[in-house]
Amino acid sequence: MQSVATEGRAVRQDNRPLKRLIVASSVGNALEWFDFAAYGFFAVTLSKLFFPAHDETVSLLLTFGTFGLSYIFRPLGALVLGRYADRHGRKAGLLASLWLTTLGTLICALIPTYASIGLGAPIGLMLARVLISFSTGGEFGSGTALMIEQKSTRKSFLGSWQFSSQGMATVLASFAGLALSSQLSTDQIEAWGWRVPFAFGLLVAPVGLYIRRHIDDTLQPSAAKHAAPIRDLLVSHKGRVLLAAGIMAVSTAASYLMILFMPTYAVKQLHLPASTGFAATVLTGAILMVLTPFMGHLADKYGRSRMMTVSALLTLLTIYPCFRWLLAAPSLSVLMSIMMLAGVLKAIYFGPLAAVLSSLFPASLRSTGLGFSYNIGVMVFGGFTPWLVTAMIGWTHDPVSPSIYLMGCAVLSLVCIGIYHRFIVKHI
């Protein structure tokens, strides 16, 4: 009995560092996604306060355009902070990234509006978004490398927590948007309510910094001697960078269309209360938070490529009918049903995604390769998605047109998954 009890305590002691690593690698990702979600959820309000124009669509396009332009700096941040993490350790890269994110979020929470400082307001907001995007560029690569490099065969399960944390952040941001939109008047939201989510996000930073200071690194001394991870990546591994970005296409476009853009779509196109869109995204975020690690567990048992193919194929086949259904019967129940399906399909894809991307790059430049390819995918298929679908609706006058964009991304990802399974998996 004593030996069994001792063994049980040993297991618990061994698991504690792993749990701490999961929290440490996820907390920064959660803060950054919370910030992105808050910006997207309050895009209509921000368009009035920072980008006033004679046409509401123009104001909204400027708001989403600022959001999209800042994403150009994500690959740059991935290269700079990824190189730093590949030479000085995953822990050092994670700390630097979180400090920069905290500063950018602080600016968003405090910056005066256009009515107070004129052009300084949109310029300052743009600078804050650039800073956050730059820091986010290094977050995913360092955090994912930290988890994947643990001595465990459960690579998909460990990597899945990066995306589970995005679901948690979506839930928190959606609850904040739902509470504010239902409890405050429009004037109160425009006066100060929109700042509350950014201020709340800042509360996570001290906790994250404390946890990250007390974790063990995974970078081996031999890997840390890599002198030029950026040059090696861009010269010898550019094909894998493009492949990883293509694999990212459907999941990234779905995240920014079905989660970030949906509250705006519900108000502008469906003429539903803002609280309806927030309620639907709470459901999707909760599904992602709970279901993604389970899907990572299944991917470790049954195969990563197989699960991702199923998810992308179902997305391709269902997204257009879902949008048609939503427009024919715009209601909370229909929206919730569609968002539930979107959450399940995204969780299936997210479960193995981090492990798949990690397997494309050697340890000596894993943070750089992961971060750069991930953020190329996010920049191309994510950052400009709200702007692009807003423009598509304006050009075509067809509210279903965003579904066509997501279908195209699904086809691209299916092709890239096939290439990965055919040519990469056998060499891992």
C-alpha positions in Angstrom: 0.0 0.0 0.0 2.8 2.4 0.8 4.5 1.8 -2.5 1.3 2.4 -4.4 0.7 5.6 -2.5 4.2 6.7 -3.1 3.9 5.9 -6.8 0.7 8.0 -7.0 2.4 11.0 -5.4 5.3 10.6 -7.8 2.9 10.7 -10.8 1.2 13.8 -9.4 4.6 15.5 -8.8 5.6 14.6 -12.4 2.4 16.1 -13.8 2.6 19.4 -12.0 5.4 20.8 -14.1 3.6 19.7 -17.2 0.4 21.5 -16.1 2.4 24.6 -15.3 3.9 24.4 -18.8 0.4 24.2 -20.4 -0.7 27.2 -18.5 2.5 29.1 -19.2 2.4 28.4 -23.0 -1.3 29.1 -23.2 -1.8 32.3 -21.1 -0.1 34.7 -23.6 -1.9 33.2 -26.5 -5.2 33.6 -24.6 -4.4 37.3 -23.8 -3.6 38.0 -27.4 -6.7 36.3 -28.8 -8.8 38.1 -26.1 -7.4 41.4 -27.4 -8.1 40.5 -31.0 -11.6 39.3 -30.2 -12.4 42.4 -28.2 -11.3 44.6 -31.2 -13.4 42.6 -33.6 -16.5 42.5 -31.3 -16.5 46.3 -30.9 -15.5 47.1 -34.5 -18.8 49.0 -35.1 -18.1 51.2 -32.0 -14.4 51.7 -32.8 -15.3 52.7 -36.4 -17.4 55.6 -35.0 -14.9 56.7 -32.4 -11.6 56.4 -34.3 -12.5 56.4 -38.0 -15.5 58.7 -38.5 -16.7 59.0 -42.1 -19.8 60.0 -44.0 -20.5 56.3 -44.8 -20.8 53.7 -42.1 -19.3 51.0 -44.5 -16.3 53.2 -45.1 -15.7 53.6 -41.4 -16.0 49.9 -40.8 -13.6 49.1 -43.7 -11.1 51.5 -42.2 -11.5 49.8 -38.8 -10.9 46.3 -40.2 -8.3 47.7 -42.6 -6.2 48.9 -39.6 -6.7 45.5 -38.0 -5.5 43.8 -41.2 -2.6 46.1 -41.9 -1.2 45.4 -38.4 -1.0 41.7 -39.3 1.8 42.4 -41.8 4.0 42.8 -38.8 3.2 39.3 -37.4 5.7 37.4 -39.7 8.3 40.0 -38.8 7.7 39.4 -35.1 7.9 35.7 -35.7 11.3 36.0 -37.3 12.7 38.4 -34.7 11.3 36.8 -31.6 11.5 33.3 -33.1 15.2 33.8 -33.7 15.6 35.1 -30.1 13.8 32.0 -28.8 15.8 29.6 -31.0 19.1 31.1 -29.7 18.2 32.0 -26.1 15.4 29.6 -25.2 11.7 29.2 -25.4 11.2 30.8 -22.0 13.0 34.0 -23.0 10.9 34.3 -26.1 7.7 33.8 -24.3 8.5 36.5 -21.7 9.5 39.0 -24.3 6.3 38.4 -26.3 4.0 38.8 -23.3 5.7 42.1 -22.3 5.1 43.6 -25.7 1.5 42.4 -25.8 0.8 43.9 -22.4 2.1 47.3 -23.6 0.0 47.2 -26.8 -3.1 46.3 -24.8 -2.5 49.1 -22.3 -2.4 51.6 -25.2 -5.7 50.3 -26.5 -7.3 50.7 -23.1 -6.1 54.3 -22.6 -5.9 55.9 -26.0 -8.1 59.0 -26.5 -10.6 59.0 -29.4 -10.7 61.0 -32.6 -13.0 63.6 -31.0 -10.2 64.3 -28.4 -7.0 64.2 -30.4 -8.0 64.0 -34.1 -5.7 62.0 -36.4 -3.5 61.0 -33.4 -6.3 58.6 -32.4 -6.3 56.3 -35.5 -2.5 56.6 -35.7 -2.1 55.6 -32.1 -4.6 52.8 -32.4 -2.7 51.5 -35.4 0.6 51.6 -33.5 -0.9 49.6 -30.7 -2.2 47.0 -33.1 1.2 46.8 -34.8 2.9 46.3 -31.4 0.5 43.5 -30.5 0.8 41.8 -33.9 4.6 41.9 -33.7 4.6 40.3 -30.2 2.0 37.8 -31.3 4.3 36.7 -34.1 6.7 35.3 -31.6 4.1 33.9 -29.2 2.8 30.9 -31.1 6.2 29.5 -32.2 7.8 29.7 -28.8 4.8 28.4 -26.9 4.1 25.5 -29.2 7.8 24.5 -29.4 7.8 24.5 -25.6 4.9 22.0 -25.5 5.9 19.8 -28.4 9.4 19.3 -27.2 8.2 17.7 -23.9 9.2 14.0 -23.5 5.8 12.7 -24.3 4.2 10.8 -27.2 1.0 12.9 -26.9 2.2 15.7 -29.2 -1.2 16.5 -30.6 -2.8 16.7 -27.2 -0.1 19.0 -25.8 -0.1 21.3 -28.8 -3.9 21.4 -28.8 -3.9 23.6 -25.6 -2.6 26.5 -27.7 -5.9 26.5 -29.6 -8.0 25.6 -26.5 -6.7 28.8 -24.9 -8.1 30.7 -27.9 -11.5 29.2 -27.2 -11.2 30.3 -23.6 -10.3 33.8 -24.6 -13.2 33.9 -27.0 -15.6 32.9 -24.2 -14.3 35.6 -21.9 -14.3 38.3 -24.6 -17.8 37.2 -25.7 -19.1 37.3 -22.1 -17.6 40.7 -21.8 -19.3 41.9 -25.0 -22.6 40.3 -24.1 -22.6 41.8 -20.6 -21.7 45.3 -21.9 -24.1 45.3 -24.8 -27.0 44.1 -22.6 -26.3 46.2 -19.5 -25.0 49.5 -21.0 -26.7 51.9 -23.4 -25.1 52.7 -26.8 -23.9 56.1 -25.4 -22.3 54.4 -22.4 -20.5 51.8 -24.6 -19.2 54.5 -26.8 -18.2 56.7 -23.9 -16.2 54.1 -21.9 -17.7 50.6 -22.1 -15.6 49.5 -25.1 -12.4 50.0 -23.0 -13.5 47.5 -20.3 -12.4 44.3 -22.2 -8.9 45.7 -22.9 -8.6 46.7 -19.2 -9.7 43.3 -18.2 -7.2 41.7 -20.5 -4.4 43.5 -18.7 -5.2 41.6 -15.5 -4.0 38.4 -17.1 -0.5 39.8 -17.8 1.0 39.8 -14.3 -0.2 36.2 -13.7 1.3 35.1 -17.1 4.6 36.8 -16.5 4.9 35.2 -13.0 4.1 31.7 -14.3 6.5 32.1 -17.3 9.4 33.1 -15.0 9.1 29.8 -13.2 9.1 27.2 -16.0 12.0 25.1 -17.3 13.2 25.6 -20.8 13.3 22.8 -23.5 15.9 24.2 -25.9 19.0 21.9 -25.9 22.4 23.6 -25.8 23.3 22.1 -29.2 20.2 23.6 -30.8 20.9 27.0 -29.2 24.1 27.2 -31.1 22.3 27.6 -34.4 23.8 30.8 -35.7 21.3 31.8 -38.5 17.8 30.2 -38.1 16.2 32.9 -40.3 18.6 32.4 -43.2 18.3 28.6 -42.9 14.5 28.8 -42.8 14.1 31.0 -45.8 16.7 29.2 -47.9 16.2 25.5 -47.0 12.7 25.3 -45.7 10.6 27.8 -47.7 8.5 25.1 -49.2 7.5 23.8 -45.8 6.7 27.4 -44.7 4.3 27.7 -47.7 2.8 24.3 -47.0 2.2 25.2 -43.3 0.5 28.4 -44.3 -1.8 26.5 -46.7 -2.7 24.0 -44.0 -3.6 27.0 -41.8 -6.0 28.5 -44.4 -9.3 27.0 -43.5 -8.9 27.1 -39.7 -7.7 30.7 -39.7 -10.4 32.0 -42.1 -13.1 30.2 -40.1 -11.8 31.7 -36.9 -11.9 35.2 -38.2 -15.1 34.8 -40.1 -17.2 32.7 -37.8 -16.0 34.1 -34.5 -14.4 37.5 -34.9 -16.7 38.8 -37.7 -20.0 37.2 -36.7 -21.1 39.8 -34.1 -20.7 42.5 -36.8 -22.4 40.3 -39.4 -25.3 39.7 -37.0 -25.9 43.5 -36.5 -25.2 44.7 -40.1 -26.6 42.0 -42.3 -29.1 40.1 -40.1 -30.3 43.1 -38.2 -30.2 41.2 -34.9 -29.3 42.7 -31.5 -25.5 42.8 -30.8 -26.1 40.5 -27.8 -27.2 37.7 -30.3 -23.8 37.6 -32.0 -22.0 37.6 -28.7 -24.1 34.8 -27.3 -23.3 32.7 -30.4 -19.6 33.2 -30.1 -19.7 32.3 -26.4 -21.0 28.9 -27.5 -18.4 28.5 -30.1 -15.6 29.5 -27.8 -16.8 27.1 -25.1 -16.8 24.2 -27.6 -13.3 25.1 -28.7 -12.0 25.3 -25.2 -13.4 22.0 -24.1 -13.4 19.9 -27.2 -10.0 20.8 -28.8 -7.8 18.9 -26.3 -10.0 15.9 -26.7 -9.6 16.0 -30.4 -5.8 16.3 -29.9 -6.0 13.1 -27.8 -7.9 11.4 -30.6 -5.4 12.6 -33.2 -2.6 10.9 -31.3 -4.5 7.7 -31.5 -6.1 7.7 -35.0 -3.9 10.0 -37.1 -3.6 13.8 -37.6 -4.1 14.1 -41.3 -7.3 12.0 -41.3 -9.0 14.2 -38.7 -8.0 17.4 -40.4 -9.2 16.1 -43.8 -12.6 15.3 -42.4 -13.0 18.7 -40.8 -11.9 20.7 -43.9 -14.2 18.6 -46.2 -17.2 19.0 -43.9 -16.5 22.8 -43.8 -16.4 22.9 -47.6 -19.7 21.1 -47.9 -21.7 22.8 -45.1 -20.7 26.5 -45.0 -22.8 27.7 -48.0 -26.0 26.0 -46.9 -25.5 27.3 -43.4 -25.3 30.9 -44.6 -28.4 30.4 -46.8 -30.2 29.0 -43.9 -29.2 31.9 -41.6 -30.3 34.5 -44.1 -33.6 32.7 -44.7 -34.4 32.5 -41.0 -32.2 35.0 -39.1 -32.7 34.1 -35.4 -30.7 33.3 -32.3 -31.6 29.6 -32.5 -30.4 29.3 -36.1 -27.3 31.3 -35.5 -26.5 29.2 -32.4 -26.9 25.9 -34.4 -24.5 27.1 -37.1 -22.0 28.4 -34.6 -22.1 25.1 -32.8 -21.3 23.2 -36.0 -18.5 25.6 -36.7 -17.1 25.1 -33.2 -17.1 21.3 -33.5 -15.4 21.4 -37.0 -12.8 23.9 -35.8 -12.0 21.8 -32.7 -11.5 18.7 -34.9 -9.0 20.6 -37.1 -7.4 22.4 -34.2 -6.7 19.2 -32.2 -3.8 18.0 -34.4 -2.9 21.3 -36.0 0.0 22.5 -33.7 1.6 19.0 -33.8 1.4 18.9 -37.6 3.0 22.4 -38.0 5.7 21.5 -35.5 6.6 18.3 -37.3 7.6 20.4 -40.4 10.6 22.0 -38.8 13.8 20.8 -36.9 14.3 21.8 -33.3 17.2 24.2 -34.1 14.8 26.6 -35.9 11.4 25.3 -34.7 10.3 28.6 -33.0 11.3 30.6 -36.0 9.7 28.2 -38.5 6.6 27.6 -36.5 6.0 31.3 -35.8 6.8 32.5 -39.3 4.7 30.0 -41.2 1.8 30.3 -38.7 1.8 34.0 -39.0 2.1 34.1 -42.7 -1.1 32.0 -42.7 -2.8 34.2 -40.2 -1.8 37.4 -42.1 -3.0 36.1 -45.4 -6.1 34.2 -44.4 -7.0 35.9 -41.1 -6.0 39.5 -40.5 -7.7 40.7 -43.7 -10.7 38.4 -43.6 -13.1 40.8 -41.8 -12.1 43.5 -44.3 -12.3 41.2 -47.3 -15.7 39.8 -46.4 -17.1 43.3 -45.6 -15.8 44.4 -49.0 -17.2 41.3 -50.7 -20.7 42.0 -49.3 -20.4 45.6 -50.5 -19.3 44.7 -54.0 -21.7 41.8 -54.6 -24.6 43.0 -52.4 -24.9 39.3 -51.4 -24.6 38.5 -47.7 -23.8 34.9 -48.6 -20.6 35.8 -50.4 -18.3 35.3 -47.3 -19.1 31.6 -47.5 -17.5 31.4 -50.9 -14.2 32.7 -49.5 -14.2 30.1 -46.7 -14.9 27.3 -49.3 -11.9 28.4 -51.3 -9.7 28.3 -48.1 -11.1 24.8 -47.4 -10.0 23.5 -50.9 -6.5 25.0 -50.4 -6.1 23.3 -47.0 -7.3 20.0 -48.3 -4.7 20.1 -51.1 -2.0 21.0 -48.5 -3.0 18.3 -46.1 -2.8 15.8 -48.9 0.7 16.9 -49.8 1.7 16.7 -46.1 0.4 13.2 -45.7 1.9 12.0 -49.0 5.4 13.5 -48.8 6.1 14.7 -45.2 4.6 12.1 -42.8 6.7 9.2 -44.0 9.9 11.2 -43.2 9.0 12.2 -39.7 
